[in-house]
Structures are given as C-alpha cells and as structure tokens.
Amino acid sequence: MRVSNCVLLFFTSLVIFFPTISLSLDSLTATNSITNDQTLISSGDVFELGFFSSGSSVSDKWYVGIWYKNIPQRTYVWVANRDNPLSNSSGVFKVVDQNIVLLDQNQKPVWSSNITKGSNTVVELLDSGNLVLREAEDPNNYLWQSFDFPTDTLLPDMKLGWDLNTDLDRYLTSWRSPADPSSGNFSLKLDYQGSPEYFLWDNKQIEYRSGPWNGVTFSGCPNMKLLDFLQFEFVTNQDEVTYSYSVTTKNLFPRLIVNPTGVLERLTWIPDTEQWNQYWYAPKDQCDHYQECGPYGICDANASPVCKCPRGFEPKNLQAWNLRDGSDGCMRKTNLECMGDKFLHLRNVKLPETTTAFVDRNISLKDCRDLCLKNCSCTAYANADIRNGGTGCVIWVGELLDIRELPSGGQNLFVRLAASDLGKFHFLLSLIFTFL
C-alpha cells in the first residue's frame, strides 16, 4: 500500500519536533519498557520519569530520573543510576525477573532495584514522586520504593532517617555539580543516638547541626514553626527514627535539598514568576557553623564578637579568643564539687550536641535535675520535649558542644557549675524555674 507524501511528512515532523514520547501509563509490567524517547507519567500528571543527559554532546552521560511534569524549569528529584551512568542514550528501563532494571546498549544491567522477592511485580510512578515496585494484586504493599533511596531531595511524605528493623538509613547526598548528578561531597543524615538530630556533612566533617527534636521543631530551627503551610512529623519508636513533612495547602510543590555547594535549602515553586523560591536555608551565618565557639562556648550571631563564655567559664585560649578565634572554647573557672554543685539557667538556646546524651522521656524536669545532680559526670540537663510545659529529660556528660543563643525560640538549658560561681540569686532563679 502506497503512503502519500503528506502522511510521511506529518509523521516525520512528529519525530523532529516531539522526540520524547510520553506513555499514557503510570506503570510498567514485564511486557513493556521505556527507552530514551519515552517517559512514564504519574496518574495525576505531577511527576515524570525518563532518560536525560548531563549535557548536549554525543559523549554525555545518560541517566534515568524523575522530574516535575508541569514545571517548565526541569527539576530532578531522584536519579536511579547517579553513580553508574550510561555512556549513550541506548538504554532500556524495564522489569526483569521481578526487579526494576536499567540495561545498557549491550543489555547489561547498570542499575537494579535488587530485591529477592515478588512473583508478579508492577512498577508504578506515584503522584508523590515515589517510584514503587509492588505485586500487581496488592497496590499498597511496596516491595521496593525510590523514597527509601533518596538522592539530593526530600519531597513531602518522604522519610529522612532510620528503619531500625532493616538498618536502612535514608539520607540526602548532593549532586557533584549542577550538571552532574553523581554523589557529591555533602550529605544530610539523621543521627538517632541520644536525642535525634540531623547533621550536614562535608565528607567526614560536620558543617551544620540542627539541634535535637523537641516535640515541635529542631531546637536550632525555631522558625520551622512559622511555616504554616507545612506540617512536620518526627517518629521515634522501636521500629524507626524518622523525620518527614507534609503539605497543608493544595497546589504547592515544596522540596528540601542539599545543593552542590553544601547549603541545605527549602524551596517552593512560584507559578507567577516561574522560579523556585528559597524560603529557608542553612548554614546561614557564622553561628550555624559547627562548633564555631568550641566546647562550652556560646555563639550569638547578633553579638560582636559572636563567641562568649557562660557564667563560671573563661576562654581556654585567651590570645586566640581576643583575635576572634573561639574554636578552643571555654573552660571552668572553678572545679565541680559534685553534690554541692548548682545549675546555671540558659534561655533560648540551641541545645548542645546530643549524640552521647542520656534521654528519659518519662520523667519530670525536677527528677531530671535530681538525676543529673547525683551523677558527678553530668554537665547539663534539659527537657526532651517542650510541649505542654515541658516533659522528659536529656542529660549531658562531658563537654557541651555547639551551643547557640537564639533571638527567640530555642530551649532552656541548665548547665552545672560550682556553687561559688553561680551565686545565691542565680541559684534561686534556676531552682524556681525547675520546680514550676
């Protein structure tokens, strides 16, 4: 049968001007696949999955990723093979032996979901941005999900942190550069030791610390309470220690990322300007840098110099301190006496690092004080949860690291001092507050 020149011209123009063909499906089975000219779209047209390259030359590296379907500024939220790219666009994304697999031009796997269970599996891209592998007959039982293996982005309803049953650690790692999705130098990880908090790492060096979760927010991030279009959730139990957030307003697209330069950013899409708006970031000032003022030092970004020693302490290295280098911190003026010691009440602070702290969420602040006083190694105590007037107990032993004074918010911290360094007036104030 002859085909008219007009028909041939029509189909040729489709290939030239519409090189990427979106499947009308949000899922894949063993009978279909995706190649570089096709994409998978979530059922509500929110997210899209497909192949993309790192540039425009024939030698570029190729990846499979997920991006926002209807945001004109291409923004990737997940990359499957970020550290094992394809050498060209001749890849296939499909289901093989009940797994999601990315094959290269020689049909060799370069990435896989790598599970060992399942019998009739389906790959589905959800409107949340989560790519899931599930049994065809059970849409709610995920055998594998991309939300468990983030790249640089935390989306609403994703979890950051630990599944304690499987020892799965979900954390963010930056791109190497804005054009290179391979794993970069910066990672955001939740530490569940002591009172859980998250750390921003530059390889093996801590750059920023959030402060522990206090029931409402992280103690070093009091402005989280002002983000009324987001709802935060922190879960701590025998099965998991995780942080997540959800959206309380429709048609918003917020995301939390670690960018290639090591900045933690909260962004949301502004349709009118067609730009991503940064409404929070860290580190943002000198006092956000980890241990800026050393052990026992207090950092205040509104003061000059920013470092100061609390009552009963003095600079450990006075010469460096006078040169605005407070990294050696502070030391006690008077040695502790154990049972005769008192407590200095510090207000509106980011609590010290808690990785080695002792936590009891079931006792009162008064009992916490008594417990600290009986332990000669205890250097400070505070409430574990600030809701309903404060509950629970955090006890520090050893040096207090990375304290920051905040203009508002923060928490109360009670630092152990020799009685002679506190004085009767400050001791009475501290005692009154503890028993309120």
C-alpha positions as a Markdown table, in Angstrom:
| # | Residue | x | y | z |
|---|---|---|---|---|
| 1 | Met | 0.0 | 0.0 | 0.0 |
| 2 | Arg | 1.3 | 3.4 | -1.0 |
| 3 | Val | 1.5 | 6.2 | 1.6 |
| 4 | Ser | 1.1 | 9.7 | 0.5 |
| 5 | Asn | 3.9 | 12.3 | 0.8 |
| 6 | Cys | 1.7 | 14.4 | 3.1 |
| 7 | Val | 1.3 | 11.5 | 5.6 |
| 8 | Leu | 5.0 | 10.8 | 5.5 |
| 9 | Leu | 5.7 | 14.5 | 6.1 |
| 10 | Phe | 3.3 | 14.5 | 9.1 |
| 11 | Phe | 5.0 | 11.6 | 10.8 |
| 12 | Thr | 8.4 | 13.0 | 10.1 |
| 13 | Ser | 7.5 | 16.3 | 11.7 |
| 14 | Leu | 6.3 | 14.4 | 14.8 |
| 15 | Val | 9.7 | 12.8 | 15.2 |
| 16 | Ile | 11.6 | 16.1 | 14.7 |
| 17 | Phe | 9.5 | 18.3 | 17.0 |
| 18 | Phe | 8.3 | 15.8 | 19.5 |
| 19 | Pro | 11.3 | 13.5 | 20.1 |
| 20 | Thr | 10.1 | 12.4 | 23.5 |
| 21 | Ile | 7.0 | 10.3 | 23.6 |
| 22 | Ser | 5.2 | 10.1 | 26.9 |
| 23 | Leu | 3.5 | 6.8 | 27.6 |
| 24 | Ser | -0.1 | 7.1 | 28.7 |
| 25 | Leu | 0.7 | 4.8 | 31.6 |
| 26 | Asp | 1.9 | 5.4 | 35.1 |
| 27 | Ser | 3.2 | 1.8 | 35.5 |
| 28 | Leu | 5.2 | -0.9 | 33.8 |
| 29 | Thr | 5.0 | -4.7 | 33.7 |
| 30 | Ala | 7.2 | -7.3 | 32.3 |
| 31 | Thr | 5.6 | -6.8 | 28.9 |
| 32 | Asn | 6.6 | -3.1 | 28.3 |
| 33 | Ser | 9.6 | -0.9 | 28.8 |
| 34 | Ile | 11.0 | 2.7 | 28.5 |
| 35 | Thr | 13.7 | 3.8 | 26.1 |
| 36 | Asn | 15.3 | 7.2 | 25.7 |
| 37 | Asp | 12.4 | 8.6 | 23.6 |
| 38 | Gln | 9.7 | 7.6 | 26.1 |
| 39 | Thr | 8.6 | 8.7 | 29.6 |
| 40 | Leu | 6.4 | 7.4 | 32.3 |
| 41 | Ile | 3.9 | 9.8 | 33.9 |
| 42 | Ser | 2.2 | 9.6 | 37.2 |
| 43 | Ser | -1.6 | 9.3 | 37.1 |
| 44 | Gly | -2.3 | 12.9 | 38.1 |
| 45 | Asp | 0.4 | 14.4 | 35.7 |
| 46 | Val | 2.5 | 15.5 | 38.7 |
| 47 | Phe | 5.8 | 13.7 | 38.0 |
| 48 | Glu | 7.5 | 12.2 | 35.0 |
| 49 | Leu | 10.2 | 9.5 | 34.7 |
| 50 | Gly | 12.6 | 9.1 | 31.8 |
| 51 | Phe | 16.1 | 9.4 | 30.4 |
| 52 | Phe | 18.2 | 12.5 | 30.5 |
| 53 | Ser | 21.7 | 13.5 | 29.7 |
| 54 | Ser | 24.3 | 15.7 | 31.5 |
| 55 | Gly | 24.8 | 17.9 | 28.5 |
| 56 | Ser | 24.5 | 18.3 | 24.8 |
| 57 | Ser | 27.4 | 16.5 | 23.3 |
| 58 | Val | 27.4 | 12.9 | 21.9 |
| 59 | Ser | 29.8 | 11.8 | 24.7 |
| 60 | Asp | 27.5 | 12.9 | 27.5 |
| 61 | Lys | 26.5 | 10.6 | 30.3 |
| 62 | Trp | 22.9 | 9.4 | 30.5 |
| 63 | Tyr | 20.7 | 8.7 | 33.5 |
| 64 | Val | 17.1 | 7.7 | 34.4 |
| 65 | Gly | 15.5 | 10.3 | 36.7 |
| 66 | Ile | 12.2 | 11.7 | 38.0 |
| 67 | Trp | 11.2 | 15.3 | 37.5 |
| 68 | Tyr | 8.1 | 17.6 | 37.8 |
| 69 | Lys | 5.8 | 17.1 | 34.8 |
| 70 | Asn | 4.3 | 20.6 | 34.6 |
| 71 | Ile | 7.1 | 22.8 | 35.9 |
| 72 | Pro | 8.8 | 24.3 | 32.8 |
| 73 | Gln | 12.2 | 24.6 | 34.6 |
| 74 | Arg | 13.4 | 20.9 | 34.5 |
| 75 | Thr | 13.9 | 19.9 | 38.1 |
| 76 | Tyr | 15.1 | 16.4 | 39.0 |
| 77 | Val | 14.0 | 14.9 | 42.4 |
| 78 | Trp | 15.5 | 11.5 | 42.0 |
| 79 | Val | 18.2 | 9.8 | 39.9 |
| 80 | Ala | 18.4 | 6.0 | 39.6 |
| 81 | Asn | 21.9 | 5.4 | 38.3 |
| 82 | Arg | 23.6 | 8.6 | 39.5 |
| 83 | Asp | 26.9 | 6.9 | 40.1 |
| 84 | Asn | 26.8 | 4.5 | 37.2 |
| 85 | Pro | 25.7 | 6.5 | 34.1 |
| 86 | Leu | 25.1 | 5.1 | 30.6 |
| 87 | Ser | 27.7 | 6.0 | 28.0 |
| 88 | Asn | 24.9 | 6.8 | 25.5 |
| 89 | Ser | 21.2 | 7.1 | 25.1 |
| 90 | Ser | 20.7 | 3.4 | 24.1 |
| 91 | Gly | 19.3 | 2.2 | 27.4 |
| 92 | Val | 16.2 | 0.3 | 28.4 |
| 93 | Phe | 14.3 | 0.7 | 31.7 |
| 94 | Lys | 12.1 | -2.4 | 32.4 |
| 95 | Val | 11.0 | -5.2 | 34.7 |
| 96 | Val | 13.3 | -8.2 | 34.6 |
| 97 | Asp | 12.9 | -11.2 | 37.0 |
| 98 | Gln | 10.6 | -9.2 | 39.2 |
| 99 | Asn | 13.1 | -6.3 | 39.6 |
| 100 | Ile | 13.3 | -2.9 | 38.1 |
| 101 | Val | 16.4 | -2.9 | 35.8 |
| 102 | Leu | 18.3 | -0.4 | 33.7 |
| 103 | Leu | 20.1 | -2.0 | 30.8 |
| 104 | Asp | 22.8 | -0.5 | 28.6 |
| 105 | Gln | 23.2 | -0.9 | 24.9 |
| 106 | Asn | 24.7 | -4.3 | 25.3 |
| 107 | Gln | 21.7 | -5.4 | 27.5 |
| 108 | Lys | 23.9 | -5.5 | 30.6 |
| 109 | Pro | 22.4 | -4.1 | 33.9 |
| 110 | Val | 23.9 | -0.9 | 35.2 |
| 111 | Trp | 21.3 | -0.4 | 37.9 |
| 112 | Ser | 18.7 | -2.5 | 39.6 |
| 113 | Ser | 16.2 | -2.4 | 42.5 |
| 114 | Asn | 17.9 | -5.6 | 43.7 |
| 115 | Ile | 15.1 | -7.3 | 45.6 |
| 116 | Thr | 14.8 | -11.1 | 46.1 |
| 117 | Lys | 11.0 | -11.4 | 46.5 |
| 118 | Gly | 7.9 | -10.9 | 44.3 |
| 119 | Ser | 6.1 | -13.0 | 41.8 |
| 120 | Asn | 4.0 | -10.7 | 39.6 |
| 121 | Thr | 5.5 | -7.3 | 40.0 |
| 122 | Val | 4.5 | -3.9 | 38.7 |
| 123 | Val | 6.5 | -0.6 | 38.6 |
| 124 | Glu | 4.4 | 2.4 | 39.3 |
| 125 | Leu | 5.2 | 6.2 | 39.4 |
| 126 | Leu | 3.0 | 7.8 | 42.1 |
| 127 | Asp | 1.9 | 11.5 | 42.2 |
| 128 | Ser | 4.0 | 11.8 | 45.3 |
| 129 | Gly | 7.1 | 11.3 | 43.2 |
| 130 | Asn | 7.7 | 7.9 | 44.6 |
| 131 | Leu | 8.6 | 5.1 | 42.2 |
| 132 | Val | 7.4 | 1.8 | 43.7 |
| 133 | Leu | 7.7 | -1.9 | 42.9 |
| 134 | Arg | 4.7 | -3.9 | 44.1 |
| 135 | Glu | 2.7 | -7.0 | 43.5 |
| 136 | Ala | 0.1 | -6.5 | 40.8 |
| 137 | Glu | -2.7 | -7.6 | 43.1 |
| 138 | Asp | -1.6 | -5.6 | 46.1 |
| 139 | Pro | -1.2 | -1.8 | 45.3 |
| 140 | Asn | -0.3 | -0.9 | 48.9 |
| 141 | Asn | 2.5 | -3.3 | 49.6 |
| 142 | Tyr | 5.7 | -1.9 | 48.3 |
| 143 | Leu | 8.5 | -4.4 | 47.7 |
| 144 | Trp | 10.8 | -1.5 | 46.9 |
| 145 | Gln | 10.4 | 2.3 | 46.6 |
| 146 | Ser | 12.6 | 5.1 | 45.5 |
| 147 | Phe | 11.7 | 7.1 | 48.7 |
| 148 | Asp | 14.0 | 4.7 | 50.6 |
| 149 | Phe | 16.9 | 5.6 | 48.4 |
| 150 | Pro | 16.9 | 9.4 | 48.0 |
| 151 | Thr | 19.4 | 11.4 | 46.0 |
| 152 | Asp | 19.6 | 15.1 | 47.0 |
| 153 | Thr | 15.9 | 15.9 | 47.5 |
| 154 | Leu | 13.4 | 15.3 | 50.3 |
| 155 | Leu | 9.8 | 15.5 | 49.0 |
| 156 | Pro | 6.6 | 15.8 | 51.1 |
| 157 | Asp | 5.8 | 12.5 | 52.8 |
| 158 | Met | 9.3 | 11.1 | 52.3 |
| 159 | Lys | 11.1 | 10.0 | 55.4 |
| 160 | Leu | 14.6 | 11.0 | 56.4 |
| 161 | Gly | 16.2 | 8.6 | 58.9 |
| 162 | Trp | 16.3 | 5.0 | 60.0 |
| 163 | Asp | 14.3 | 1.9 | 59.7 |
| 164 | Leu | 15.6 | 0.1 | 62.7 |
| 165 | Asn | 14.2 | -3.3 | 61.7 |
| 166 | Thr | 16.2 | -3.4 | 58.4 |
| 167 | Asp | 19.0 | -1.0 | 59.4 |
| 168 | Leu | 18.1 | 1.2 | 56.4 |
| 169 | Asp | 19.4 | 4.7 | 56.6 |
| 170 | Arg | 17.6 | 7.2 | 54.4 |
| 171 | Tyr | 19.8 | 10.3 | 53.8 |
| 172 | Leu | 20.4 | 13.0 | 51.2 |
| 173 | Thr | 23.6 | 13.5 | 49.2 |
| 174 | Ser | 24.2 | 16.5 | 47.0 |
| 175 | Trp | 24.9 | 16.4 | 43.3 |
| 176 | Arg | 28.6 | 16.7 | 42.3 |
| 177 | Ser | 27.7 | 19.9 | 40.4 |
| 178 | Pro | 24.6 | 21.5 | 38.9 |
| 179 | Ala | 25.2 | 19.5 | 35.7 |
| 180 | Asp | 26.5 | 16.3 | 37.3 |
| 181 | Pro | 24.1 | 14.2 | 39.4 |
| 182 | Ser | 26.8 | 11.8 | 40.7 |
| 183 | Ser | 27.2 | 11.8 | 44.5 |
| 184 | Gly | 28.8 | 15.0 | 45.8 |
| 185 | Asn | 30.6 | 15.9 | 49.0 |
| 186 | Phe | 27.7 | 16.9 | 51.1 |
| 187 | Ser | 25.2 | 14.7 | 53.0 |
| 188 | Leu | 22.3 | 15.3 | 55.3 |
| 189 | Lys | 22.0 | 12.5 | 57.8 |
| 190 | Leu | 19.8 | 11.9 | 60.9 |
| 191 | Asp | 21.7 | 10.6 | 64.0 |
| 192 | Tyr | 19.3 | 8.7 | 66.3 |
| 193 | Gln | 21.8 | 8.4 | 69.2 |
| 194 | Gly | 20.8 | 10.3 | 72.3 |
| 195 | Ser | 18.1 | 12.8 | 71.3 |
| 196 | Pro | 17.8 | 12.5 | 67.5 |
| 197 | Glu | 19.0 | 15.4 | 65.3 |
| 198 | Tyr | 20.4 | 15.8 | 61.8 |
| 199 | Phe | 23.8 | 16.8 | 60.7 |
| 200 | Leu | 25.1 | 18.3 | 57.4 |
| 201 | Trp | 28.4 | 16.6 | 56.5 |
| 202 | Asp | 31.1 | 17.6 | 54.1 |
| 203 | Asn | 32.6 | 14.2 | 53.6 |
| 204 | Lys | 33.7 | 13.2 | 57.1 |
| 205 | Gln | 33.5 | 16.8 | 58.6 |
| 206 | Ile | 30.3 | 18.2 | 60.2 |
| 207 | Glu | 29.3 | 21.5 | 58.7 |
| 208 | Tyr | 26.0 | 22.2 | 60.4 |
| 209 | Arg | 23.8 | 20.7 | 63.2 |
| 210 | Ser | 20.0 | 21.2 | 63.6 |
| 211 | Gly | 19.8 | 20.6 | 67.3 |
| 212 | Pro | 17.7 | 17.8 | 68.7 |
| 213 | Trp | 14.0 | 17.4 | 68.0 |
| 214 | Asn | 11.9 | 18.9 | 70.9 |
| 215 | Gly | 8.4 | 17.7 | 70.0 |
| 216 | Val | 7.7 | 20.8 | 67.9 |
| 217 | Thr | 10.8 | 21.6 | 65.9 |
| 218 | Phe | 14.6 | 21.0 | 65.9 |
| 219 | Ser | 15.9 | 23.2 | 68.8 |
| 220 | Gly | 18.2 | 25.1 | 66.4 |
| 221 | Cys | 15.5 | 25.8 | 63.9 |
| 222 | Pro | 12.7 | 27.7 | 65.7 |
| 223 | Asn | 11.5 | 29.3 | 62.5 |
| 224 | Met | 10.1 | 25.9 | 61.4 |
| 225 | Lys | 7.1 | 26.8 | 63.5 |
| 226 | Leu | 6.3 | 29.7 | 61.2 |
| 227 | Leu | 6.0 | 27.6 | 58.1 |
| 228 | Asp | 2.2 | 27.1 | 58.5 |
| 229 | Phe | 1.8 | 25.5 | 55.0 |
| 230 | Leu | 3.9 | 22.6 | 56.2 |
| 231 | Gln | 3.3 | 20.0 | 58.9 |
| 232 | Phe | 6.3 | 18.3 | 60.4 |
| 233 | Glu | 6.4 | 14.8 | 61.9 |
| 234 | Phe | 9.1 | 13.1 | 63.9 |
| 235 | Val | 8.7 | 9.4 | 64.8 |
| 236 | Thr | 10.8 | 7.8 | 67.5 |
| 237 | Asn | 10.0 | 4.2 | 68.5 |
| 238 | Gln | 11.5 | 0.7 | 68.4 |
| 239 | Asp | 10.8 | 0.4 | 64.7 |
| 240 | Glu | 12.0 | 3.7 | 63.3 |
| 241 | Val | 13.5 | 7.1 | 63.9 |
| 242 | Thr | 12.4 | 9.4 | 61.1 |
| 243 | Tyr | 11.6 | 13.0 | 60.1 |
| 244 | Ser | 9.2 | 13.9 | 57.4 |
| 245 | Tyr | 6.9 | 16.8 | 56.4 |
| 246 | Ser | 3.6 | 17.1 | 54.6 |
| 247 | Val | 1.8 | 20.0 | 52.7 |
| 248 | Thr | -1.3 | 21.6 | 54.3 |
| 249 | Thr | -2.1 | 23.8 | 51.3 |
| 250 | Lys | -3.0 | 22.5 | 47.9 |
| 251 | Asn | -1.1 | 23.1 | 44.7 |
| 252 | Leu | 2.2 | 23.7 | 46.5 |
| 253 | Phe | 5.5 | 22.0 | 45.4 |
| 254 | Pro | 8.0 | 22.3 | 48.3 |
| 255 | Arg | 11.2 | 20.4 | 48.4 |
| 256 | Leu | 14.2 | 20.2 | 50.8 |
| 257 | Ile | 17.5 | 19.8 | 49.1 |
| 258 | Val | 21.3 | 19.6 | 49.7 |
| 259 | Asn | 22.8 | 21.6 | 46.9 |
| 260 | Pro | 26.2 | 21.0 | 45.4 |
| 261 | Thr | 27.8 | 23.8 | 47.4 |
| 262 | Gly | 26.7 | 22.3 | 50.8 |
| 263 | Val | 23.7 | 24.5 | 51.5 |
| 264 | Leu | 20.5 | 23.0 | 52.9 |
| 265 | Glu | 17.6 | 24.7 | 51.2 |
| 266 | Arg | 13.8 | 24.7 | 51.4 |
| 267 | Leu | 12.3 | 25.7 | 48.1 |
| 268 | Thr | 8.8 | 26.1 | 46.6 |
| 269 | Trp | 7.7 | 26.7 | 43.1 |
| 270 | Ile | 6.2 | 30.1 | 42.3 |
| 271 | Pro | 4.0 | 29.8 | 39.2 |
| 272 | Asp | 3.7 | 33.6 | 38.6 |
| 273 | Thr | 7.5 | 34.1 | 38.3 |
| 274 | Glu | 8.2 | 30.5 | 37.2 |
| 275 | Gln | 11.0 | 30.4 | 39.7 |
| 276 | Trp | 12.0 | 28.3 | 42.7 |
| 277 | Asn | 11.7 | 30.5 | 45.8 |
| 278 | Gln | 14.1 | 29.8 | 48.7 |
| 279 | Tyr | 12.3 | 30.4 | 52.0 |
| 280 | Trp | 14.8 | 28.8 | 54.4 |
| 281 | Tyr | 18.4 | 27.7 | 54.2 |
| 282 | Ala | 21.3 | 26.6 | 56.4 |
| 283 | Pro | 24.0 | 27.3 | 57.3 |
| 284 | Lys | 23.1 | 31.0 | 57.0 |
| 285 | Asp | 25.5 | 32.8 | 59.4 |
| 286 | Gln | 28.7 | 32.3 | 61.4 |
| 287 | Cys | 26.9 | 30.6 | 64.3 |
| 288 | Asp | 25.4 | 27.9 | 62.1 |
| 289 | His | 28.9 | 26.5 | 61.5 |
| 290 | Tyr | 29.5 | 23.5 | 63.7 |
| 291 | Gln | 31.4 | 24.2 | 67.0 |
| 292 | Glu | 32.1 | 27.8 | 66.0 |
| 293 | Cys | 32.8 | 28.7 | 69.7 |
| 294 | Gly | 34.2 | 25.4 | 70.8 |
| 295 | Pro | 33.4 | 23.4 | 74.0 |
| 296 | Tyr | 31.1 | 25.2 | 76.4 |
| 297 | Gly | 31.3 | 28.4 | 74.2 |
| 298 | Ile | 28.0 | 30.1 | 73.3 |
| 299 | Cys | 27.6 | 31.6 | 69.8 |
| 300 | Asp | 25.4 | 34.7 | 69.3 |
| 301 | Ala | 25.1 | 35.9 | 65.7 |
| 302 | Asn | 23.8 | 39.3 | 67.0 |
| 303 | Ala | 26.8 | 40.0 | 69.1 |
| 304 | Ser | 30.3 | 41.1 | 68.3 |
| 305 | Pro | 32.4 | 39.1 | 68.8 |
| 306 | Val | 30.0 | 36.2 | 68.3 |
| 307 | Cys | 31.6 | 33.9 | 70.9 |
| 308 | Lys | 31.1 | 34.3 | 74.6 |
| 309 | Cys | 31.7 | 32.1 | 77.7 |
| 310 | Pro | 28.8 | 31.4 | 80.1 |
| 311 | Arg | 28.9 | 32.5 | 83.7 |
| 312 | Gly | 31.5 | 30.4 | 85.6 |
| 313 | Phe | 33.7 | 29.9 | 82.4 |
| 314 | Glu | 36.5 | 31.7 | 80.8 |
| 315 | Pro | 38.3 | 31.4 | 77.4 |
| 316 | Lys | 40.6 | 28.4 | 77.2 |
| 317 | Asn | 42.9 | 30.2 | 74.7 |
| 318 | Leu | 42.7 | 33.9 | 75.6 |
| 319 | Gln | 45.1 | 35.0 | 72.9 |
| 320 | Ala | 43.1 | 33.3 | 70.1 |
| 321 | Trp | 39.9 | 34.4 | 71.7 |
| 322 | Asn | 40.9 | 38.0 | 71.5 |
| 323 | Leu | 41.8 | 37.5 | 67.8 |
| 324 | Arg | 38.1 | 36.4 | 67.3 |
| 325 | Asp | 39.0 | 32.7 | 67.1 |
| 326 | Gly | 36.8 | 30.9 | 69.6 |
| 327 | Ser | 37.3 | 27.4 | 68.4 |
| 328 | Asp | 39.1 | 26.3 | 71.5 |
| 329 | Gly | 36.0 | 27.1 | 73.6 |
| 330 | Cys | 35.8 | 27.8 | 77.3 |
| 331 | Met | 36.9 | 26.2 | 80.5 |
| 332 | Arg | 35.6 | 26.2 | 84.0 |
| 333 | Lys | 36.9 | 28.8 | 86.5 |
| 334 | Thr | 36.2 | 26.5 | 89.4 |
| 335 | Asn | 36.3 | 22.7 | 89.5 |
| 336 | Leu | 33.0 | 21.0 | 90.2 |
| 337 | Glu | 32.3 | 19.5 | 93.7 |
| 338 | Cys | 29.7 | 17.0 | 92.7 |
| 339 | Met | 27.0 | 17.0 | 95.4 |
| 340 | Gly | 27.4 | 20.7 | 96.2 |
| 341 | Asp | 27.1 | 21.9 | 92.6 |
| 342 | Lys | 24.3 | 24.2 | 91.3 |
| 343 | Phe | 22.9 | 24.9 | 87.8 |
| 344 | Leu | 23.1 | 28.0 | 85.6 |
| 345 | His | 19.8 | 28.6 | 83.6 |
| 346 | Leu | 20.4 | 29.5 | 79.9 |
| 347 | Arg | 17.4 | 30.6 | 77.9 |
| 348 | Asn | 16.6 | 30.5 | 74.2 |
| 349 | Val | 19.5 | 28.3 | 73.1 |
| 350 | Lys | 20.1 | 25.5 | 70.6 |
| 351 | Leu | 20.8 | 22.6 | 72.8 |
| 352 | Pro | 24.3 | 21.1 | 72.8 |
| 353 | Glu | 25.1 | 18.1 | 70.6 |
| 354 | Thr | 23.2 | 15.1 | 71.9 |
| 355 | Thr | 24.9 | 12.0 | 70.3 |
| 356 | Thr | 26.3 | 10.9 | 73.7 |
| 357 | Ala | 23.5 | 12.3 | 75.9 |
| 358 | Phe | 21.2 | 10.2 | 78.1 |
| 359 | Val | 17.4 | 10.5 | 77.4 |
| 360 | Asp | 14.5 | 9.6 | 79.5 |
| 361 | Arg | 11.2 | 10.8 | 78.0 |
| 362 | Asn | 9.0 | 9.8 | 81.0 |
| 363 | Ile | 10.4 | 11.8 | 83.9 |
| 364 | Ser | 9.8 | 15.4 | 85.0 |
| 365 | Leu | 12.3 | 18.3 | 84.8 |
| 366 | Lys | 12.7 | 18.2 | 88.6 |
| 367 | Asp | 13.5 | 14.5 | 88.5 |
| 368 | Cys | 15.9 | 15.2 | 85.6 |
| 369 | Arg | 17.7 | 17.8 | 87.8 |
| 370 | Asp | 18.0 | 15.3 | 90.7 |
| 371 | Leu | 19.3 | 12.6 | 88.4 |
| 372 | Cys | 21.9 | 14.9 | 86.9 |
| 373 | Leu | 23.0 | 16.1 | 90.4 |
| 374 | Lys | 23.5 | 12.5 | 91.6 |
| 375 | Asn | 25.8 | 11.8 | 88.6 |
| 376 | Cys | 29.1 | 13.6 | 89.1 |
| 377 | Ser | 29.8 | 13.3 | 85.3 |
| 378 | Cys | 26.6 | 15.1 | 84.4 |
| 379 | Thr | 27.3 | 18.6 | 83.0 |
| 380 | Ala | 23.8 | 19.8 | 82.0 |
| 381 | Tyr | 20.2 | 18.8 | 81.6 |
| 382 | Ala | 17.1 | 20.0 | 79.8 |
| 383 | Asn | 13.6 | 18.9 | 78.8 |
| 384 | Ala | 13.4 | 16.4 | 75.9 |
| 385 | Asp | 10.0 | 17.7 | 74.8 |
| 386 | Ile | 8.8 | 21.4 | 75.2 |
| 387 | Arg | 5.1 | 20.7 | 74.6 |
| 388 | Asn | 2.6 | 21.1 | 77.4 |
| 389 | Gly | 5.1 | 23.0 | 79.6 |
| 390 | Gly | 7.9 | 20.5 | 79.0 |
| 391 | Thr | 8.4 | 16.8 | 79.7 |
| 392 | Gly | 11.1 | 14.3 | 79.6 |
| 393 | Cys | 14.8 | 14.6 | 80.3 |
| 394 | Val | 18.1 | 15.0 | 78.4 |
| 395 | Ile | 21.3 | 14.7 | 80.4 |
| 396 | Trp | 24.7 | 15.5 | 79.0 |
| 397 | Val | 28.0 | 14.1 | 80.3 |
| 398 | Gly | 31.3 | 15.5 | 79.3 |
| 399 | Glu | 31.8 | 18.7 | 77.3 |
| 400 | Leu | 28.9 | 20.7 | 75.9 |
| 401 | Leu | 29.4 | 21.2 | 72.2 |
| 402 | Asp | 27.9 | 23.7 | 69.7 |
| 403 | Ile | 25.6 | 25.8 | 71.8 |
| 404 | Arg | 23.9 | 28.7 | 70.1 |
| 405 | Glu | 21.9 | 31.6 | 71.6 |
| 406 | Leu | 18.8 | 32.4 | 69.6 |
| 407 | Pro | 16.9 | 35.7 | 69.4 |
| 408 | Ser | 13.7 | 33.8 | 70.1 |
| 409 | Gly | 12.6 | 30.2 | 70.4 |
| 410 | Gly | 15.2 | 27.6 | 71.4 |
| 411 | Gln | 15.1 | 25.9 | 74.8 |
| 412 | Asn | 16.1 | 26.2 | 78.4 |
| 413 | Leu | 19.4 | 24.5 | 79.3 |
| 414 | Phe | 20.7 | 24.0 | 82.8 |
| 415 | Val | 24.5 | 24.0 | 83.0 |
| 416 | Arg | 26.3 | 22.6 | 86.0 |
| 417 | Leu | 28.5 | 25.0 | 87.9 |
| 418 | Ala | 30.4 | 25.1 | 91.2 |
| 419 | Ala | 28.1 | 26.8 | 93.7 |
| 420 | Ser | 30.7 | 29.6 | 94.2 |
| 421 | Asp | 30.5 | 30.5 | 90.6 |
| 422 | Leu | 26.7 | 30.8 | 90.5 |
| 423 | Gly | 25.8 | 33.0 | 93.5 |
| 424 | Lys | 22.6 | 32.8 | 95.6 |
| 425 | Phe | 20.4 | 35.0 | 93.3 |
| 426 | His | 21.0 | 33.0 | 90.1 |
| 427 | Phe | 20.7 | 29.7 | 92.0 |
| 428 | Leu | 17.3 | 30.7 | 93.4 |
| 429 | Leu | 16.1 | 31.7 | 89.9 |
| 430 | Ser | 17.2 | 28.4 | 88.5 |
| 431 | Leu | 15.6 | 26.4 | 91.3 |
| 432 | Ile | 12.3 | 28.3 | 91.0 |
| 433 | Phe | 12.1 | 27.6 | 87.2 |
| 434 | Thr | 12.9 | 23.9 | 87.7 |
| 435 | Phe | 10.1 | 23.4 | 90.2 |
| 436 | Leu | 7.4 | 25.5 | 88.3 |
